Amino acid sequence: MKRVSIRKKIPFLIGLFCFILFLAQFLLAEFAFTHWQNPAGNNVLNFKMLGLYLSLAFSVATAFFTYHLLGFIYKMFLRAASEIQHVDLGSDTDDEESSEEASLLRSIKLALFQAEESVSGVNFENQFDWELSKAVSLNRMVPDLELKKIQGWDISAFPSIMRHANSDYMRIIKTKDGFVGILAGHMEPGVTESAERLFIHGIISAYANTDESSFDILDKIESSFHKLSLQGLKLSLFGIGSEKDKLKFLHFMDMPVFQFSNQGIQVIEGSGDDSWHALHEHEFSMADGIEIGDYLVWGSDRTLKEFGLTSFEIMEEFVDYLLDLSPNSSREMLLAIAKKMEKMGKERNLTNPLEKLSIFVLRRTK
C-alpha cells in the first residue's frame, strides 16, 4: 500500500469506505426485514426509526472519515511546504516510493520560483521607471542653459535643456575678466545622481552675478565641492581670466579637452583621476598657448561608452574631417561634430546617438 501514489490512494480509500457503508446498510436492512417484518403493520414506527438511526450513524461515520481525511491532506500540505525548501530543481531520484512525490514537489517549487522571478522582475522595472521619472523631474528644476556674450569668445553648447534622466549639467558663468564653465554628469541615471547635479547647480548659481575674477570663483567652487559627498561624478571645471591664452581647469574625465587649430588637434590632458573624489586634494592645472581662432572642445564620457570608443579613436575620427571642413564659428564646429557623431552612430546601429552627447565648443575671437 505504501508504493501506491497519493492520487490513487485517496480515491481508493474513499471508494472502499463507501462500499463498506453500503454493505453494512444492505446487511442490516436484510437482517431487519428477515427478523422484524410484520405483515399486520405492528411495530412499523420502530422499523422506520431503525432506518433513521442507521442514516444518522452513517452520516456521522462519513463526517468522521471526512474530518480525518481533511486532516491528512492538511498535514500532507504542511509536509510538502516543509520539504519543498530542500528539493533540488535539477535533481532526479530513482526511488519508486518517492519519485512521484519528489516530482510533484519539484513542479511546485519551480512554479513558485518562476512566479517570484516574474513578480521581482516587474517590481524592478517599476522601480527603475519610477527612478527615471523622479530623475527627470529633478532635472527639470534646472533652468535651461543661456549663453551670454563674452568679449573675445564665441561659445556654443549642446544640449541647452536637461531633457533626459542622465543629462549632463552644463553652465558658463560670465565673470569680470572672462568666464567660468562646468560640465558635470554621471555614467548612469538615478535619483541620487540628478540630486547631485541639482546641488551643483545651486553652488554655480551663487556666482552667476559676481564681480569676482574667474580664478577666484574656480577656487571657491572647488572648495564648495569638497563639502559634498559626490559619488562617481564626471567633472570638468574650467575658466579663463584676463589672460585669454591661459586655461585654468580641473578635469576628471576619460574624455580629454581637445584644442583645434590650423596646425591640427592637441589634447589637453585631465587631472589624473577619471572621476571627482571629494576626499582627495586637487590642484588646478594650467594650459596655455590658446591662440586667436583656436577651438576648445569638451565632450561627455557617456559619448565614449555609447560609441564604444577611446578618446584617441575619437580624435582620429575627427582630425582630418574638421581640418578639411575649416569651420568659421563655434556653432559651425558644434554642428559639424554633431553631424559626424550622428553618422558614426548610424554605422553602429545606434537608435539615437545624439541623446548621450554633451558638447562645449569655445572659440577665441580676440
MOFEN-V38020 format. One record per residue. RES is the residue in one letter. PSI is psi in whole degrees, 0 to 359 (NA if undefined). D_CENTER is the distance of its C-alpha to the mean C-alpha in Angstrom with 2 decimals. Layout:
# MOFEN-V38020
res: [RES/RES]
psi: [PSI/PSI]
d_center: [D_CENTER/D_CENTER]
This chain:
# MOFEN-V38020
res: [M/K/R/V/S/I/R/K/K/I/P/F/L/I/G/L/F/C/F/I/L/F/L/A/Q/F/L/L/A/E/F/A/F/T/H/W/Q/N/P/A/G/N/N/V/L/N/F/K/M/L/G/L/Y/L/S/L/A/F/S/V/A/T/A/F/F/T/Y/H/L/L/G/F/I/Y/K/M/F/L/R/A/A/S/E/I/Q/H/V/D/L/G/S/D/T/D/D/E/E/S/S/E/E/A/S/L/L/R/S/I/K/L/A/L/F/Q/A/E/E/S/V/S/G/V/N/F/E/N/Q/F/D/W/E/L/S/K/A/V/S/L/N/R/M/V/P/D/L/E/L/K/K/I/Q/G/W/D/I/S/A/F/P/S/I/M/R/H/A/N/S/D/Y/M/R/I/I/K/T/K/D/G/F/V/G/I/L/A/G/H/M/E/P/G/V/T/E/S/A/E/R/L/F/I/H/G/I/I/S/A/Y/A/N/T/D/E/S/S/F/D/I/L/D/K/I/E/S/S/F/H/K/L/S/L/Q/G/L/K/L/S/L/F/G/I/G/S/E/K/D/K/L/K/F/L/H/F/M/D/M/P/V/F/Q/F/S/N/Q/G/I/Q/V/I/E/G/S/G/D/D/S/W/H/A/L/H/E/H/E/F/S/M/A/D/G/I/E/I/G/D/Y/L/V/W/G/S/D/R/T/L/K/E/F/G/L/T/S/F/E/I/M/E/E/F/V/D/Y/L/L/D/L/S/P/N/S/S/R/E/M/L/L/A/I/A/K/K/M/E/K/M/G/K/E/R/N/L/T/N/P/L/E/K/L/S/I/F/V/L/R/R/T/K]
psi: [331/335/351/137/160/319/343/330/316/312/324/317/319/315/319/318/317/321/317/320/314/323/318/319/320/314/319/321/318/319/319/316/326/318/334/10/135/101/331/353/6/151/27/321/318/324/319/325/329/319/322/318/320/317/319/317/318/324/317/319/320/317/318/317/319/321/313/329/316/323/321/317/321/315/325/319/323/319/320/319/327/319/338/336/340/7/131/121/332/357/161/139/148/0/119/330/326/1/315/320/317/322/320/317/320/321/317/316/320/317/318/321/315/321/319/319/320/316/318/323/318/318/320/317/319/320/319/317/322/316/320/318/321/323/318/320/320/320/326/344/344/126/159/154/127/125/112/154/128/126/129/1/143/116/136/154/150/132/168/353/137/83/342/165/332/27/144/152/127/132/148/123/129/131/180/337/7/237/163/135/158/139/115/139/183/159/330/149/160/164/316/317/316/323/321/318/328/321/318/319/322/320/314/322/336/341/17/322/90/156/12/165/163/314/325/319/320/316/320/321/317/321/322/323/329/341/357/139/80/122/128/30/126/116/136/113/123/164/154/131/221/330/100/349/4/129/120/131/157/131/107/73/158/325/118/177/132/136/114/131/180/340/347/208/132/148/126/107/158/194/5/310/156/358/162/139/116/332/349/147/133/137/138/144/161/129/134/185/24/106/167/131/350/153/141/129/126/142/155/149/336/334/318/317/319/319/351/38/160/167/325/320/324/316/319/325/330/342/307/324/313/326/323/329/322/68/152/0/166/327/317/320/315/314/323/318/315/319/318/317/323/320/317/324/320/324/334/10/37/135/315/80/335/354/325/28/121/124/136/133/120/132/128/126/340/NA]
d_center: [54.60/51.73/50.86/50.41/46.84/45.71/45.40/49.06/50.33/49.49/51.22/54.15/54.63/54.43/56.92/59.24/59.23/60.05/62.78/64.34/64.35/65.98/68.45/69.37/69.85/72.00/74.19/74.66/75.55/78.05/79.51/79.82/81.47/83.82/85.01/84.49/85.42/88.02/89.64/91.37/88.07/88.49/85.44/83.13/81.00/80.58/79.60/76.88/75.62/75.25/72.82/70.87/70.70/69.55/66.77/65.66/65.77/63.75/61.14/60.82/60.57/57.82/55.88/56.36/55.14/52.09/51.23/51.31/49.47/46.55/46.61/46.47/43.49/41.72/42.41/41.25/37.81/37.63/38.55/35.97/33.22/34.44/34.79/31.64/29.67/31.81/31.85/30.50/28.89/30.25/33.72/36.85/40.14/43.69/45.15/46.64/46.67/42.95/41.56/41.09/39.76/37.29/36.20/35.66/33.65/31.43/30.92/29.97/27.59/25.94/25.63/24.12/21.64/20.57/20.37/18.25/15.77/15.76/15.30/12.51/10.66/11.51/10.58/6.99/6.98/9.12/7.36/4.39/7.70/9.56/8.00/8.53/11.91/12.85/12.16/14.34/16.83/17.25/17.79/20.37/22.33/23.20/26.33/26.73/28.12/31.92/33.95/37.43/40.36/41.12/44.52/44.58/41.01/39.28/35.52/32.83/29.05/26.18/24.28/26.01/23.33/19.78/18.57/14.93/11.98/12.48/16.23/18.57/21.18/24.66/28.03/31.71/34.17/37.86/40.08/43.87/44.21/41.20/37.45/34.28/30.97/27.36/24.28/21.19/17.49/14.42/12.86/9.18/8.49/8.34/11.08/12.91/13.10/14.49/16.77/18.09/19.00/20.69/22.67/23.69/24.94/27.01/28.62/29.38/30.78/33.29/35.03/34.93/38.63/40.38/43.61/42.41/42.27/39.20/39.44/39.88/36.78/34.75/36.01/35.17/31.63/31.05/32.58/30.35/27.16/28.40/28.31/24.54/22.13/19.98/17.42/16.71/18.44/19.88/23.19/26.41/29.07/32.41/35.68/39.15/42.23/45.86/45.97/44.06/44.12/42.10/38.33/37.07/33.41/30.57/28.12/25.10/23.49/23.90/25.18/28.71/30.81/33.10/36.67/38.35/42.15/45.03/45.21/41.68/38.30/37.97/34.90/34.52/32.72/30.17/30.68/29.75/26.19/23.06/21.52/23.15/24.22/25.69/27.94/29.54/32.57/32.33/35.32/35.41/36.47/39.04/39.42/42.66/44.46/42.68/45.45/46.12/44.28/41.51/37.84/34.98/31.52/28.14/24.91/21.24/19.74/16.89/19.80/20.69/17.30/17.21/20.81/20.86/23.97/25.58/27.33/30.64/29.73/28.69/32.07/33.93/32.49/33.73/36.94/39.37/37.59/37.83/41.27/42.63/41.11/42.56/40.71/42.80/40.20/36.71/35.64/37.11/35.37/31.98/32.55/33.75/30.66/28.34/30.55/30.48/26.70/26.42/28.95/27.19/23.93/25.93/27.47/24.08/23.01/20.28/19.72/19.66/20.60/21.60/18.29/17.31/20.95/22.36/26.08/28.97/32.45/35.47/39.01/42.06/44.89/47.53]
